[in-house]
């Protein structure tokens, strides 16, 4: 059964450059991303897996897939939200991330929550 992409699961992202964890002299730029997943659908959902596509400004692409997020597979009730923070290290001061969460609702139907591309950038590198 194909995943329902019109699931009313909203994902918002806030990014942060981590100066203290970055080492520009050896091309290591650390970023945190803070995720909020809102369940505005009619069924509770359980987040099963994640899929990320990370691209730096040299067009080096990395895909990350795995169970849950930060070691959890949260259940998100109707009209509730789940928040977490994680991080990534790039070899360039600018990059993007995008992806999706694969979930299942209380009826056992798969639900895909797309994550629109978002920018990772050292402050003052993008106008």
Secondary structure, DSSP 4 states (H G I P E B T S, - for coil): ---BS---EEEEEEEEE-GGG-BGGGTBEEEEEEEEEEE-SSS-EEEEEEEEEEEETT--EEEEEEESBTTB--EE-TTEEEEEEEEEEESSSEEEEEEEEEEEETTS-EEEEEEEEEEEE-TTS--
